[in-house]
Amino acid sequence: MSWSETLRLELQPYNVRVISLVTGTVATNVMSHANLTLPKSSLYHKALPEIQIRGAGKDVLSKSAPDDFARQVVQDILAGASGPVWRGAMASMVKVVSKYIPTGIWVVPACASILVSLNDMD
């Protein structure tokens, strides 16, 4: 997001709006065809079930409907939004957390399930 924010500031004098769309979870099939596999010799092979679940987005319970998400983004653009636009399920929560809690503190719990799986590989 820092690149797009820099771009926004640099293009502002030319009346060019730059929007950083920060997308929460949206119920799409973008990863439904993903066939995540690992070679049997991979160090991460024991964690493959968790990797496949995470990769397909099946571990996320709260998702925005695509049409609601698109409608909100279009409304933001037509209303003159500039800079970060947070849309999609859980985007507001991530915005608040990222604003008040240092990144390293909240990223670690988000990765905990994969880390636990990797620890089980011993």
N, CA, C and O atoms as a GROMACS GRO file, in nm:
protein
  488
    1MET      N    1   0.082  -0.118   0.000
    1MET     CA    2   0.000   0.000   0.000
    1MET      C    3   0.087   0.125   0.000
    1MET      O    4   0.043   0.230  -0.047
    2SER      N    5   0.208   0.118   0.050
    2SER     CA    6   0.291   0.238   0.054
    2SER      C    7   0.325   0.287  -0.086
    2SER      O    8   0.337   0.407  -0.109
    3TRP      N    9   0.341   0.194  -0.182
    3TRP     CA   10   0.370   0.236  -0.319
    3TRP      C   11   0.253   0.313  -0.377
    3TRP      O   12   0.272   0.419  -0.437
    4SER      N   13   0.132   0.263  -0.359
    4SER     CA   14   0.016   0.332  -0.415
    4SER      C   15  -0.012   0.463  -0.343
    4SER      O   16  -0.061   0.558  -0.404
    5GLU      N   17   0.019   0.470  -0.216
    5GLU     CA   18   0.003   0.597  -0.143
    5GLU      C   19   0.104   0.701  -0.192
    5GLU      O   20   0.071   0.819  -0.202
    6THR      N   21   0.225   0.658  -0.221
    6THR     CA   22   0.325   0.748  -0.278
    6THR      C   23   0.280   0.796  -0.415
    6THR      O   24   0.290   0.914  -0.447
    7LEU      N   25   0.230   0.703  -0.495
    7LEU     CA   26   0.179   0.737  -0.628
    7LEU      C   27   0.063   0.837  -0.617
    7LEU      O   28   0.055   0.932  -0.694
    8ARG      N   29  -0.026   0.814  -0.521
    8ARG     CA   30  -0.139   0.905  -0.500
    8ARG      C   31  -0.091   1.046  -0.470
    8ARG      O   32  -0.142   1.143  -0.527
    9LEU      N   33   0.006   1.058  -0.381
    9LEU     CA   34   0.057   1.190  -0.343
    9LEU      C   35   0.130   1.259  -0.459
    9LEU      O   36   0.120   1.380  -0.476
   10GLU      N   37   0.202   1.180  -0.538
   10GLU     CA   38   0.276   1.240  -0.649
   10GLU      C   39   0.184   1.282  -0.764
   10GLU      O   40   0.214   1.378  -0.835
   11LEU      N   41   0.073   1.212  -0.783
   11LEU     CA   42  -0.018   1.245  -0.893
   11LEU      C   43  -0.128   1.343  -0.855
   11LEU      O   44  -0.199   1.395  -0.942
   12GLN      N   45  -0.143   1.368  -0.726
   12GLN     CA   46  -0.248   1.459  -0.679
   12GLN      C   47  -0.241   1.598  -0.744
   12GLN      O   48  -0.346   1.651  -0.779
   13PRO      N   49  -0.124   1.659  -0.762
   13PRO     CA   50  -0.120   1.791  -0.827
   13PRO      C   51  -0.171   1.789  -0.971
   13PRO      O   52  -0.205   1.894  -1.026
   14TYR      N   53  -0.177   1.672  -1.032
   14TYR     CA   54  -0.224   1.660  -1.171
   14TYR      C   55  -0.371   1.617  -1.178
   14TYR      O   56  -0.420   1.579  -1.284
   15ASN      N   57  -0.438   1.623  -1.064
   15ASN     CA   58  -0.579   1.584  -1.055
   15ASN      C   59  -0.604   1.438  -1.094
   15ASN      O   60  -0.708   1.405  -1.151
   16VAL      N   61  -0.509   1.353  -1.063
   16VAL     CA   62  -0.524   1.209  -1.086
   16VAL      C   63  -0.550   1.145  -0.952
   16VAL      O   64  -0.471   1.158  -0.858
   17ARG      N   65  -0.662   1.075  -0.942
   17ARG     CA   66  -0.695   1.005  -0.817
   17ARG      C   67  -0.639   0.863  -0.822
   17ARG      O   68  -0.652   0.794  -0.922
   18VAL      N   69  -0.578   0.822  -0.713
   18VAL     CA   70  -0.528   0.686  -0.699
   18VAL      C   71  -0.597   0.625  -0.578
   18VAL      O   72  -0.598   0.683  -0.469
   19ILE      N   73  -0.654   0.509  -0.598
   19ILE     CA   74  -0.723   0.439  -0.490
   19ILE      C   75  -0.648   0.311  -0.460
   19ILE      O   76  -0.614   0.235  -0.551
   20SER      N   77  -0.621   0.288  -0.334
   20SER     CA   78  -0.563   0.161  -0.290
   20SER      C   79  -0.677   0.076  -0.236
   20SER      O   80  -0.722   0.098  -0.124
   21LEU      N   81  -0.722  -0.018  -0.314
   21LEU     CA   82  -0.833  -0.103  -0.271
   21LEU      C   83  -0.779  -0.214  -0.182
   21LEU      O   84  -0.710  -0.304  -0.229
   22VAL      N   85  -0.811  -0.205  -0.055
   22VAL     CA   86  -0.769  -0.305   0.042
   22VAL      C   87  -0.887  -0.400   0.058
   22VAL      O   88  -0.988  -0.367   0.119
   23THR      N   89  -0.872  -0.517   0.002
   23THR     CA   90  -0.982  -0.612  -0.008
   23THR      C   91  -0.984  -0.708   0.110
   23THR      O   92  -0.885  -0.774   0.141
   24GLY      N   93  -1.100  -0.714   0.174
   24GLY     CA   94  -1.122  -0.817   0.276
   24GLY      C   95  -1.160  -0.947   0.206
   24GLY      O   96  -1.125  -0.968   0.090
   25THR      N   97  -1.231  -1.032   0.275
   25THR     CA   98  -1.269  -1.160   0.215
   25THR      C   99  -1.397  -1.143   0.135
   25THR      O  100  -1.494  -1.083   0.181
   26VAL      N  101  -1.395  -1.198   0.014
   26VAL     CA  102  -1.509  -1.191  -0.077
   26VAL      C  103  -1.535  -1.333  -0.126
   26VAL      O  104  -1.442  -1.406  -0.162
   27ALA      N  105  -1.660  -1.372  -0.128
   27ALA     CA  106  -1.698  -1.509  -0.166
   27ALA      C  107  -1.691  -1.524  -0.318
   27ALA      O  108  -1.792  -1.510  -0.388
   28THR      N  109  -1.572  -1.554  -0.368
   28THR     CA  110  -1.554  -1.579  -0.511
   28THR      C  111  -1.498  -1.719  -0.530
   28THR      O  112  -1.465  -1.788  -0.433
   29ASN      N  113  -1.487  -1.760  -0.653
   29ASN     CA  114  -1.429  -1.891  -0.680
   29ASN      C  115  -1.288  -1.877  -0.736
   29ASN      O  116  -1.239  -1.966  -0.806
   30VAL      N  117  -1.222  -1.766  -0.706
   30VAL     CA  118  -1.090  -1.739  -0.762
   30VAL      C  119  -0.990  -1.851  -0.730
   30VAL      O  120  -0.903  -1.879  -0.812
   31MET      N  121  -1.002  -1.913  -0.616
   31MET     CA  122  -0.909  -2.021  -0.581
   31MET      C  123  -0.976  -2.158  -0.582
   31MET      O  124  -0.915  -2.257  -0.541
   32SER      N  125  -1.098  -2.166  -0.629
   32SER     CA  126  -1.169  -2.295  -0.623
   32SER      C  127  -1.108  -2.401  -0.713
   32SER      O  128  -1.128  -2.521  -0.691
   33HIS      N  129  -1.034  -2.359  -0.813
   33HIS     CA  130  -0.972  -2.455  -0.904
   33HIS      C  131  -0.827  -2.484  -0.868
   33HIS      O  132  -0.757  -2.556  -0.939
   34ALA      N  133  -0.784  -2.426  -0.759
   34ALA     CA  134  -0.645  -2.446  -0.718
   34ALA      C  135  -0.625  -2.590  -0.674
   34ALA      O  136  -0.701  -2.643  -0.593
   35ASN      N  137  -0.525  -2.650  -0.728
   35ASN     CA  138  -0.491  -2.786  -0.690
   35ASN      C  139  -0.351  -2.781  -0.629
   35ASN      O  140  -0.252  -2.816  -0.692
   36LEU      N  141  -0.347  -2.737  -0.504
   36LEU     CA  142  -0.219  -2.721  -0.437
   36LEU      C  143  -0.163  -2.856  -0.398
   36LEU      O  144  -0.224  -2.931  -0.322
   37THR      N  145  -0.046  -2.885  -0.449
   37THR     CA  146   0.020  -3.011  -0.416
   37THR      C  147   0.165  -2.982  -0.381
   37THR      O  148   0.220  -2.877  -0.415
   38LEU      N  149   0.224  -3.077  -0.314
   38LEU     CA  150   0.365  -3.068  -0.281
   38LEU      C  151   0.429  -3.204  -0.309
   38LEU      O  152   0.362  -3.307  -0.296
   39PRO      N  153   0.554  -3.206  -0.346
   39PRO     CA  154   0.620  -3.335  -0.363
   39PRO      C  155   0.629  -3.408  -0.229
   39PRO      O  156   0.637  -3.344  -0.124
   40LYS      N  157   0.626  -3.538  -0.233
   40LYS     CA  158   0.635  -3.618  -0.108
   40LYS      C  159   0.760  -3.583  -0.029
   40LYS      O  160   0.762  -3.596   0.093
   41SER      N  161   0.865  -3.540  -0.098
   41SER     CA  162   0.991  -3.509  -0.031
   41SER      C  163   0.993  -3.370   0.032
   41SER      O  164   1.090  -3.334   0.098
   42SER      N  165   0.887  -3.292   0.012
   42SER     CA  166   0.883  -3.156   0.066
   42SER      C  167   0.882  -3.156   0.218
   42SER      O  168   0.818  -3.239   0.282
   43LEU      N  169   0.955  -3.061   0.275
   43LEU     CA  170   0.956  -3.044   0.420
   43LEU      C  171   0.817  -3.008   0.472
   43LEU      O  172   0.788  -3.028   0.590
   44TYR      N  173   0.731  -2.955   0.385
   44TYR     CA  174   0.600  -2.907   0.426
   44TYR      C  175   0.487  -3.005   0.393
   44TYR      O  176   0.370  -2.973   0.410
   45HIS      N  177   0.522  -3.123   0.347
   45HIS     CA  178   0.420  -3.219   0.302
   45HIS      C  179   0.322  -3.256   0.413
   45HIS      O  180   0.203  -3.275   0.386
   46LYS      N  181   0.368  -3.266   0.536
   46LYS     CA  182   0.278  -3.300   0.647
   46LYS      C  183   0.174  -3.190   0.672
   46LYS      O  184   0.066  -3.217   0.725
   47ALA      N  185   0.205  -3.068   0.633
   47ALA     CA  186   0.112  -2.957   0.652
   47ALA      C  187   0.023  -2.936   0.530
   47ALA      O  188  -0.053  -2.839   0.526
   48LEU      N  189   0.031  -3.023   0.430
   48LEU     CA  190  -0.044  -3.005   0.306
   48LEU      C  191  -0.194  -2.987   0.326
   48LEU      O  192  -0.252  -2.901   0.261
   49PRO      N  193  -0.261  -3.064   0.413
   49PRO     CA  194  -0.405  -3.040   0.431
   49PRO      C  195  -0.437  -2.898   0.476
   49PRO      O  196  -0.531  -2.836   0.426
   50GLU      N  197  -0.360  -2.845   0.570
   50GLU     CA  198  -0.383  -2.708   0.616
   50GLU      C  199  -0.350  -2.607   0.507
   50GLU      O  200  -0.420  -2.507   0.493
   51ILE      N  201  -0.246  -2.632   0.431
   51ILE     CA  202  -0.209  -2.543   0.321
   51ILE      C  203  -0.319  -2.541   0.215
   51ILE      O  204  -0.352  -2.435   0.163
   52GLN      N  205  -0.377  -2.657   0.184
   52GLN     CA  206  -0.484  -2.665   0.084
   52GLN      C  207  -0.610  -2.592   0.132
   52GLN      O  208  -0.675  -2.522   0.055
   53ILE      N  209  -0.645  -2.609   0.259
   53ILE     CA  210  -0.762  -2.541   0.315
   53ILE      C  211  -0.742  -2.390   0.311
   53ILE      O  212  -0.831  -2.317   0.269
   54ARG      N  213  -0.625  -2.344   0.355
   54ARG     CA  214  -0.596  -2.201   0.354
   54ARG      C  215  -0.590  -2.148   0.211
   54ARG      O  216  -0.642  -2.040   0.183
   55GLY      N  217  -0.528  -2.222   0.122
   55GLY     CA  218  -0.514  -2.179  -0.017
   55GLY      C  219  -0.646  -2.165  -0.089
   55GLY      O  220  -0.660  -2.079  -0.176
   56ALA      N  221  -0.743  -2.249  -0.055
   56ALA     CA  222  -0.876  -2.242  -0.118
   56ALA      C  223  -0.970  -2.147  -0.044
   56ALA      O  224  -1.084  -2.127  -0.087
   57GLY      N  225  -0.923  -2.089   0.066
   57GLY     CA  226  -1.005  -1.995   0.140
   57GLY      C  227  -1.114  -2.061   0.222
   57GLY      O  228  -1.210  -1.995   0.263
   58LYS      N  229  -1.102  -2.190   0.246
   58LYS     CA  230  -1.205  -2.262   0.321
   58LYS      C  231  -1.197  -2.238   0.471
   58LYS      O  232  -1.288  -2.277   0.544
   59ASP      N  233  -1.090  -2.174   0.517
   59ASP     CA  234  -1.075  -2.147   0.660
   59ASP      C  235  -1.134  -2.012   0.699
   59ASP      O  236  -1.127  -1.973   0.816
   60VAL      N  237  -1.192  -1.941   0.604
   60VAL     CA  238  -1.251  -1.810   0.630
   60VAL      C  239  -1.402  -1.824   0.634
   60VAL      O  240  -1.464  -1.866   0.536
   61LEU      N  241  -1.462  -1.790   0.747
   61LEU     CA  242  -1.606  -1.807   0.762
   61LEU      C  243  -1.685  -1.687   0.713
   61LEU      O  244  -1.794  -1.703   0.657
   62SER      N  245  -1.632  -1.567   0.733
   62SER     CA  246  -1.704  -1.445   0.698
   62SER      C  247  -1.655  -1.394   0.563
   62SER      O  248  -1.539  -1.356   0.549
   63LYS      N  249  -1.745  -1.392   0.464
   63LYS     CA  250  -1.710  -1.343   0.330
   63LYS      C  251  -1.821  -1.253   0.279
   63LYS      O  252  -1.939  -1.280   0.300
   64SER      N  253  -1.782  -1.146   0.211
   64SER     CA  254  -1.880  -1.057   0.148
   64SER      C  255  -1.931  -1.119   0.019
   64SER      O  256  -1.858  -1.190  -0.050
   65ALA      N  257  -2.056  -1.091  -0.013
   65ALA     CA  258  -2.110  -1.132  -0.142
   65ALA      C  259  -2.044  -1.046  -0.249
   65ALA      O  260  -2.028  -0.925  -0.230
   66PRO      N  261  -2.005  -1.106  -0.362
   66PRO     CA  262  -1.936  -1.029  -0.466
   66PRO      C  263  -2.013  -0.906  -0.515
   66PRO      O  264  -1.953  -0.801  -0.538
   67ASP      N  265  -2.144  -0.919  -0.532
   67ASP     CA  266  -2.220  -0.804  -0.581
   67ASP      C  267  -2.226  -0.691  -0.478
   67ASP      O  268  -2.222  -0.574  -0.516
   68ASP      N  269  -2.233  -0.724  -0.349
   68ASP     CA  270  -2.230  -0.621  -0.245
   68ASP      C  271  -2.094  -0.552  -0.242
   68ASP      O  272  -2.085  -0.430  -0.232
   69PHE      N  273  -1.989  -0.631  -0.252
   69PHE     CA  274  -1.852  -0.578  -0.253
   69PHE      C  275  -1.835  -0.482  -0.371
   69PHE      O  276  -1.787  -0.370  -0.353
   70ALA      N  277  -1.874  -0.526  -0.490
   70ALA     CA  278  -1.859  -0.443  -0.610
   70ALA      C  279  -1.941  -0.315  -0.599
   70ALA      O  280  -1.894  -0.207  -0.636
   71ARG      N  281  -2.062  -0.326  -0.548
   71ARG     CA  282  -2.148  -0.208  -0.533
   71ARG      C  283  -2.083  -0.105  -0.440
   71ARG      O  284  -2.084   0.014  -0.469
   72GLN      N  285  -2.028  -0.151  -0.329
   72GLN     CA  286  -1.964  -0.060  -0.234
   72GLN      C  287  -1.841   0.008  -0.295
   72GLN      O  288  -1.820   0.127  -0.275
   73VAL      N  289  -1.761  -0.068  -0.370
   73VAL     CA  290  -1.641  -0.011  -0.431
   73VAL      C  291  -1.679   0.094  -0.536
   73VAL      O  292  -1.619   0.201  -0.542
   74VAL      N  293  -1.779   0.062  -0.618
   74VAL     CA  294  -1.823   0.158  -0.719
   74VAL      C  295  -1.877   0.284  -0.652
   74VAL      O  296  -1.849   0.395  -0.698
   75GLN      N  297  -1.952   0.269  -0.543
   75GLN     CA  298  -2.002   0.386  -0.471
   75GLN      C  299  -1.887   0.471  -0.417
   75GLN      O  300  -1.891   0.594  -0.423
   76ASP      N  301  -1.784   0.404  -0.365
   76ASP     CA  302  -1.668   0.477  -0.314
   76ASP      C  303  -1.601   0.558  -0.426
   76ASP      O  304  -1.567   0.675  -0.407
   77ILE      N  305  -1.583   0.495  -0.541
   77ILE     CA  306  -1.518   0.562  -0.654
   77ILE      C  307  -1.602   0.680  -0.702
   77ILE      O  308  -1.549   0.790  -0.723
   78LEU      N  309  -1.732   0.658  -0.720
   78LEU     CA  310  -1.818   0.765  -0.768
   78LEU      C  311  -1.832   0.880  -0.668
   78LEU      O  312  -1.860   0.993  -0.706
   79ALA      N  313  -1.811   0.849  -0.539
   79ALA     CA  314  -1.818   0.952  -0.436
   79ALA      C  315  -1.687   1.030  -0.424
   79ALA      O  316  -1.676   1.122  -0.343
   80GLY      N  317  -1.586   0.993  -0.505
   80GLY     CA  318  -1.461   1.067  -0.505
   80GLY      C  319  -1.355   1.014  -0.411
   80GLY      O  320  -1.263   1.088  -0.374
   81ALA      N  321  -1.365   0.887  -0.372
   81ALA     CA  322  -1.266   0.830  -0.281
   81ALA      C  323  -1.125   0.844  -0.337
   81ALA      O  324  -1.104   0.839  -0.458
   82SER      N  325  -1.031   0.862  -0.247
   82SER     CA  326  -0.891   0.869  -0.283
   82SER      C  327  -0.812   0.808  -0.168
   82SER      O  328  -0.851   0.822  -0.052
   83GLY      N  329  -0.705   0.741  -0.199
   83GLY     CA  330  -0.626   0.676  -0.095
   83GLY      C  331  -0.682   0.539  -0.063
   83GLY      O  332  -0.752   0.481  -0.146
   84PRO      N  333  -0.653   0.488   0.055
   84PRO     CA  334  -0.698   0.353   0.090
   84PRO      C  335  -0.851   0.344   0.100
   84PRO      O  336  -0.915   0.428   0.164
   85VAL      N  337  -0.907   0.243   0.037
   85VAL     CA  338  -1.049   0.212   0.046
   85VAL      C  339  -1.057   0.069   0.097
   85VAL      O  340  -1.011  -0.024   0.030
   86TRP      N  341  -1.114   0.050   0.214
   86TRP     CA  342  -1.121  -0.080   0.279
   86TRP      C  343  -1.259  -0.139   0.256
   86TRP      O  344  -1.358  -0.085   0.306
   87ARG      N  345  -1.269  -0.248   0.181
   87ARG     CA  346  -1.397  -0.312   0.151
   87ARG      C  347  -1.384  -0.462   0.157
   87ARG      O  348  -1.276  -0.518   0.134
   88GLY      N  349  -1.495  -0.528   0.189
   88GLY     CA  350  -1.498  -0.674   0.201
   88GLY      C  351  -1.506  -0.712   0.347
   88GLY      O  352  -1.469  -0.635   0.436
   89ALA      N  353  -1.554  -0.832   0.370
   89ALA     CA  354  -1.567  -0.881   0.508
   89ALA      C  355  -1.432  -0.875   0.578
   89ALA      O  356  -1.329  -0.911   0.521
   90MET      N  357  -1.434  -0.831   0.699
   90MET     CA  358  -1.318  -0.824   0.788
   90MET      C  359  -1.220  -0.713   0.754
   90MET      O  360  -1.122  -0.694   0.826
   91ALA      N  361  -1.242  -0.638   0.646
   91ALA     CA  362  -1.148  -0.531   0.609
   91ALA      C  363  -1.144  -0.422   0.715
   91ALA      O  364  -1.036  -0.372   0.748
   92SER      N  365  -1.260  -0.385   0.769
   92SER     CA  366  -1.263  -0.281   0.873
   92SER      C  367  -1.188  -0.325   0.997
   92SER      O  368  -1.118  -0.245   1.059
   93MET      N  369  -1.204  -0.450   1.034
   93MET     CA  370  -1.134  -0.502   1.152
   93MET      C  371  -0.983  -0.499   1.129
   93MET      O  372  -0.908  -0.460   1.219
   94VAL      N  373  -0.939  -0.539   1.012
   94VAL     CA  374  -0.795  -0.537   0.981
   94VAL      C  375  -0.744  -0.393   0.980
   94VAL      O  376  -0.632  -0.367   1.024
   95LYS      N  377  -0.825  -0.300   0.930
   95LYS     CA  378  -0.786  -0.159   0.929
   95LYS      C  379  -0.761  -0.108   1.070
   95LYS      O  380  -0.660  -0.044   1.097
   96VAL      N  381  -0.854  -0.138   1.161
   96VAL     CA  382  -0.840  -0.093   1.299
   96VAL      C  383  -0.719  -0.159   1.365
   96VAL      O  384  -0.639  -0.093   1.431
   97VAL      N  385  -0.708  -0.289   1.347
   97VAL     CA  386  -0.596  -0.362   1.408
   97VAL      C  387  -0.463  -0.310   1.355
   97VAL      O  388  -0.369  -0.289   1.432
   98SER      N  389  -0.455  -0.291   1.223
   98SER     CA  390  -0.328  -0.247   1.165
   98SER      C  391  -0.292  -0.104   1.204
   98SER      O  392  -0.176  -0.065   1.201
   99LYS      N  393  -0.392  -0.026   1.240
   99LYS     CA  394  -0.367   0.113   1.280
   99LYS      C  395  -0.314   0.123   1.422
   99LYS      O  396  -0.229   0.207   1.452
  100TYR      N  397  -0.365   0.039   1.511
  100TYR     CA  398  -0.333   0.052   1.653
  100TYR      C  399  -0.238  -0.052   1.709
  100TYR      O  400  -0.185  -0.036   1.819
  101ILE      N  401  -0.217  -0.159   1.635
  101ILE     CA  402  -0.130  -0.264   1.686
  101ILE      C  403  -0.016  -0.284   1.586
  101ILE      O  404  -0.042  -0.298   1.467
  102PRO      N  405   0.108  -0.285   1.632
  102PRO     CA  406   0.220  -0.307   1.540
  102PRO      C  407   0.202  -0.438   1.461
  102PRO      O  408   0.154  -0.538   1.514
  103THR      N  409   0.241  -0.434   1.336
  103THR     CA  410   0.219  -0.546   1.245
  103THR      C  411   0.269  -0.679   1.301
  103THR      O  412   0.199  -0.779   1.292
  104GLY      N  413   0.388  -0.681   1.357
  104GLY     CA  414   0.445  -0.806   1.406
  104GLY      C  415   0.362  -0.875   1.512
  104GLY      O  416   0.365  -0.998   1.523
  105ILE      N  417   0.287  -0.798   1.589
  105ILE     CA  418   0.207  -0.856   1.697
  105ILE      C  419   0.085  -0.929   1.643
  105ILE      O  420   0.053  -1.037   1.693
  106TRP      N  421   0.016  -0.874   1.542
  106TRP     CA  422  -0.107  -0.937   1.496
  106TRP      C  423  -0.085  -1.031   1.379
  106TRP      O  424  -0.173  -1.111   1.348
  107VAL      N  425   0.031  -1.026   1.314
  107VAL     CA  426   0.059  -1.120   1.205
  107VAL      C  427   0.091  -1.257   1.262
  107VAL      O  428   0.054  -1.358   1.204
  108VAL      N  429   0.159  -1.261   1.376
  108VAL     CA  430   0.197  -1.389   1.434
  108VAL      C  431   0.076  -1.477   1.464
  108VAL      O  432   0.076  -1.593   1.425
  109PRO      N  433  -0.030  -1.426   1.533
  109PRO     CA  434  -0.147  -1.513   1.555
  109PRO      C  435  -0.215  -1.554   1.425
  109PRO      O  436  -0.271  -1.664   1.417
  110ALA      N  437  -0.213  -1.467   1.324
  110ALA     CA  438  -0.277  -1.501   1.197
  110ALA      C  439  -0.209  -1.620   1.130
  110ALA      O  440  -0.272  -1.693   1.055
  111CYS      N  441  -0.082  -1.638   1.157
  111CYS     CA  442  -0.006  -1.748   1.097
  111CYS      C  443   0.003  -1.870   1.189
  111CYS      O  444   0.067  -1.969   1.153
  112ALA      N  445  -0.059  -1.863   1.305
  112ALA     CA  446  -0.041  -1.966   1.407
  112ALA      C  447  -0.079  -2.106   1.359
  112ALA      O  448  -0.008  -2.202   1.389
  113SER      N  449  -0.189  -2.120   1.285
  113SER     CA  450  -0.231  -2.254   1.244
  113SER      C  451  -0.130  -2.320   1.153
  113SER      O  452  -0.107  -2.440   1.164
  114ILE      N  453  -0.068  -2.244   1.064
  114ILE     CA  454   0.035  -2.302   0.978
  114ILE      C  455   0.159  -2.334   1.059
  114ILE      O  456   0.221  -2.438   1.040
  115LEU      N  457   0.195  -2.245   1.151
  115LEU     CA  458   0.313  -2.271   1.233
  115LEU      C  459   0.295  -2.396   1.318
  115LEU      O  460   0.389  -2.474   1.334
  116VAL      N  461   0.175  -2.416   1.372
  116VAL     CA  462   0.148  -2.536   1.451
  116VAL      C  463   0.165  -2.659   1.363
  116VAL      O  464   0.225  -2.758   1.404
  117SER      N  465   0.111  -2.653   1.241
  117SER     CA  466   0.124  -2.766   1.150
  117SER      C  467   0.269  -2.795   1.118
  117SER      O  468   0.310  -2.911   1.110
  118LEU      N  469   0.348  -2.689   1.098
  118LEU     CA  470   0.488  -2.709   1.069
  118LEU      C  471   0.563  -2.767   1.187
  118LEU      O  472   0.656  -2.846   1.169
  119ASN      N  473   0.523  -2.728   1.309
  119ASN     CA  474   0.585  -2.784   1.427
  119ASN      C  475   0.555  -2.932   1.443
  119ASN      O  476   0.635  -3.005   1.502
  120ASP      N  477   0.442  -2.977   1.392
  120ASP     CA  478   0.406  -3.118   1.402
  120ASP      C  479   0.489  -3.206   1.310
  120ASP      O  480   0.477  -3.329   1.315
  121MET      N  481   0.572  -3.148   1.228
  121MET     CA  482   0.648  -3.225   1.130
  121MET      C  483   0.771  -3.292   1.189
  121MET      O  484   0.838  -3.370   1.121
  122ASP      N  485   0.803  -3.263   1.312
  122ASP     CA  486   0.923  -3.323   1.373
  122ASP      C  487   0.914  -3.472   1.382
  122ASP      O  488   1.006  -3.537   1.431
   0.00000   0.00000   0.00000
